[in-house]
Amino acid sequence: MANIQIRSKGSITLPVNLRNKYDLNEGDVFSLIDMGDGSFLLTPKRSEIKRLGDKLTTVLDAENISLDELLNGLDEERERYYQDRYAHP
């Protein structure tokens, strides 16, 4: 449990231990749900693009694949797909 205070213009500050624990940074967006009984639920609203980008970075690092190698592989796969589906003999 942590106590926070509403400051000017409605700003609140989350304790540093929670920001570090959940990798929260300036500019992050949250959803605030009014529970209807005077309590609120505050949850980080993660961008799907950021989540997928982070996942891709993890996989690339684990497989030791560079971004250029990935993009070249995608170009090759796209060409194979085109040839298989649309190219006429």
N, C-alpha and C positions, 0 to 999 in steps of 0.2 A: 504494500500500500504506500502511496506517495501523496503528499499534499501539494497542490499547486494553487497559484493565485492568478486571478484575472487581472491583467495590467491595462494600461491605457490602450484604447482602440480594440479591446477584447483579446489581446495577446495573452497566451499562456506559455510557460516554459516547462518542458518535460525534463525530469531529472536526467543528468548526464549518464548515470548507470543504465537507465532504460534506453536512451538514445544509442549508446554503445552496444548494448545487448541485442537490440533489434535493428542495428544499422540504419538508424533514422538520421536524416540530414536536413539542413535548411532547404526549404522549398518542397519537401515531401508533402503530399496531399493525404488528408484523412477523411474518413466518413464519420459523421457524428450522428448517432441514432438516439432519438429521444425515447426512452423506455416507458414514458407516460406516467411514471410515479415519482418524478423529480430526479431520477437518475439517468445517466447518459452512458452510451457505449461508444468509445473512440477507437477506431481501427485504421491502420494505415491502408491507403488505397494504392496498391502497387500497379504500376503500368505493366500490362502484358508484354509490351515490346521490351521493356527493361528486363523483365523476368526471363523472357526467351533469349535475349541477348546475353544475359549472365549465364544461362544454361549452356548456350552455344560456346561461350568463352571457356567454360569449364571443360566441355568435351574436347574442344580444340587443344587446350593445354594438356589434357590427359593423353591425347593421341599424338601430341607433338606435331600438329598440323598448323601451318601458317594461314592467315587470311587469304593471301594470294593463291596458295594451293587449293583452298576451299573454293574460291571463285573460279579458278581454272577448271576444277573438277565439275562444278555446276555447269559451266559453259559446254564442256565435253558431253555431259549427260543430257543437256538440252538438245545438242546437235544429234545425239543418238536417238533421242525420243522423236525428234522431227523426222529423221530418216526412216525410222520404223513406222511411223504413223502416216506421214504425208508425202514423202518422196516417191515419185513414180519411176519405174525402171526405164 
